[in-house]
Amino acid sequence: MAGINDYRRKCWDAALHAYGTSHIFQMRARDLKRKTDVLTWVGLVVPLLIGALVGTFGRNEFWGAAVAVGAVIAAAQLAINLWSLVRRWPEDLAYSSASAVANESLAAQFAALAEDPPELSELRTRYDKLSIEDGARRARDSEKNVKDKELRKGMRAALRKYQRSCLGCGQTPMAMTPTDCDVCGKF
């Protein structure tokens, strides 16, 4: 039968994995947010600039060139916007943001349980409840095609946060600089 220390170790391991997953989805959300912000900005700034040019200069010998350049930029922006919809960037951004928050919350709850465990029966009950929630979250996250390099980067972030040594290289990461380790590097 598992004792308090066994459950504490399980809690720390679960906190490590949940935090690593949170880091992965935080990075995805940040990347998708940047991409969607650029698309939105270009989609608004091109028509505004063309309108400002017309309003300010009226007819101008360079007006045809400005409209042509604006049309090319607008066409490219529309193509990229269509691509973002096909690739589901808005949905992925929403999912990544929600997953990052949920996994960070799970990590904090597991860590709190490991740091200050209640008596064994209460610890077992709370661990089991959190494990069910964590399992459901992992099942949803696993559908999002997490790449091996993202897993290694998430592992490095979690090892760094909880000051644990990597099972692959034996080092405790002090920075997010990639290494040659197959567990916490090569990202």
C-alpha positions in Angstrom: 0.0 0.0 0.0 1.3 3.4 -1.0 2.3 5.8 1.8 2.4 9.5 2.1 5.8 9.8 0.5 4.7 7.7 -2.5 1.7 10.1 -3.0 3.9 13.1 -2.6 6.2 11.8 -5.3 3.3 11.1 -7.6 2.0 14.7 -7.0 5.4 16.2 -7.8 5.6 14.1 -11.0 2.1 15.1 -12.0 2.9 18.8 -11.2 6.0 18.6 -13.4 4.1 17.1 -16.4 1.1 19.5 -16.1 3.4 22.5 -15.9 5.4 21.3 -18.9 2.1 20.9 -20.9 1.1 24.4 -19.7 4.3 25.8 -21.1 3.8 24.1 -24.4 0.3 25.6 -24.8 1.5 29.0 -23.6 4.1 29.1 -26.3 1.5 28.0 -28.9 -1.0 30.6 -27.7 1.7 33.3 -27.8 2.7 32.3 -31.4 -0.9 32.2 -32.6 -1.7 35.5 -30.9 1.2 37.2 -32.7 0.1 35.8 -36.1 -3.6 36.8 -35.7 -2.6 40.2 -34.4 -0.4 40.8 -37.5 -3.3 39.6 -39.8 -5.7 42.0 -38.1 -3.3 44.9 -38.2 -2.5 44.4 -41.9 -6.2 44.0 -42.7 -7.0 47.3 -41.1 -3.9 49.4 -41.9 -3.9 48.9 -45.7 -7.4 50.3 -46.3 -6.8 53.1 -43.7 -3.5 54.1 -45.4 -5.1 54.1 -48.8 -8.1 56.1 -47.5 -5.7 58.6 -45.8 -3.7 59.0 -49.0 -6.8 59.7 -51.1 -8.1 62.1 -48.4 -4.8 63.9 -48.1 -3.5 64.0 -51.6 -6.5 63.5 -53.8 -5.3 62.9 -57.3 -1.6 62.3 -57.4 0.8 60.9 -60.1 1.9 58.2 -57.7 -1.6 57.2 -56.7 -1.9 54.4 -59.2 1.3 52.8 -57.8 0.1 53.2 -54.2 -3.2 51.5 -55.1 -1.4 48.7 -56.9 0.9 48.0 -53.9 -2.1 48.2 -51.5 -4.0 45.7 -53.7 -1.1 43.3 -53.7 -0.7 43.5 -49.9 -4.5 43.2 -49.5 -4.6 40.1 -51.7 -1.7 38.5 -49.8 -3.5 39.3 -46.5 -6.7 37.8 -47.7 -4.9 34.6 -48.8 -3.1 34.3 -45.4 -6.4 35.1 -43.6 -8.1 32.3 -45.5 -5.2 30.0 -44.6 -5.5 30.9 -41.0 -9.2 30.0 -41.1 -8.5 26.7 -42.8 -5.8 25.9 -40.3 -8.2 27.0 -37.5 -5.9 29.5 -35.9 -8.7 31.3 -33.9 -9.9 28.0 -32.5 -6.3 26.8 -31.7 -5.6 30.1 -30.0 -8.6 29.7 -27.8 -7.8 26.1 -27.0 -4.2 26.7 -26.3 -5.0 29.6 -24.0 -7.5 27.5 -22.1 -5.2 24.5 -21.9 -2.3 26.6 -20.6 -4.5 27.9 -17.8 -6.0 24.5 -16.9 -2.6 22.8 -16.9 -1.0 25.5 -14.8 -3.9 25.2 -12.3 -3.4 21.4 -12.1 0.3 21.8 -11.6 -0.3 24.3 -8.8 -2.8 22.0 -7.1 -0.6 18.9 -7.4 2.4 20.9 -6.0 0.3 22.3 -3.1 -0.8 18.8 -2.3 2.8 17.5 -2.4 4.2 20.4 -0.3 1.7 20.2 2.5 0.0 16.7 2.4 -3.0 16.0 4.6 -3.3 12.7 6.3 -3.1 9.6 4.0 -6.8 8.9 3.3 -7.5 12.6 2.5 -4.3 12.8 0.4 -5.3 9.7 -1.5 -8.8 11.1 -2.2 -7.6 14.5 -3.3 -4.9 12.9 -5.5 -7.4 10.6 -7.1 -9.7 13.5 -7.9 -6.9 15.6 -9.4 -5.7 12.6 -11.3 -9.1 12.1 -13.0 -9.1 15.8 -14.0 -5.5 15.6 -15.2 -6.3 12.5 -17.2 -9.2 14.2 -19.0 -7.0 17.2 -19.7 -4.2 15.0 -21.0 -6.7 13.2 -23.3 -7.9 16.5 -24.8 -4.3 17.8 -25.1 -3.0 14.7 -26.8 -5.4 15.3 -29.7 -3.5 18.5 -30.5 -0.5 16.9 -32.2 2.2 18.0 -29.7 5.6 17.6 -31.3 8.6 15.9 -29.7 10.6 19.2 -29.6 7.7 20.9 -27.9 7.6 18.0 -25.3 11.4 18.5 -24.7 11.0 22.2 -24.3 8.0 21.7 -21.9 10.0 19.2 -19.9 12.9 21.7 -19.6 10.6 24.5 -18.4 9.1 22.2 -15.8 12.4 20.9 -14.6 13.6 24.5 -14.3 10.5 25.6 -12.4 10.6 22.7 -9.9 14.5 22.6 -9.8 14.6 18.9 -10.6 17.4 17.1 -12.5 16.7 15.6 -15.9 16.7 11.8 -16.1 18.5 12.1 -19.5 21.4 14.4 -18.8 21.3 14.6 -15.0 21.4 18.4 -15.1 19.0 20.8 -13.4 18.2 23.4 -16.0 19.0 27.0 -15.0 17.9 28.5 -18.4 15.7 27.7 -21.3 18.7 27.4 -23.6 18.5 24.2 -25.7 21.1 21.4 -25.1 21.9 18.1 -26.8 19.8 16.1 -24.3 17.1 13.9 -25.8 14.8 14.5 -22.8 15.1 18.3 -22.0 17.0 19.7 -25.0 17.1 19.6 -28.8 14.3 22.2 -29.3 
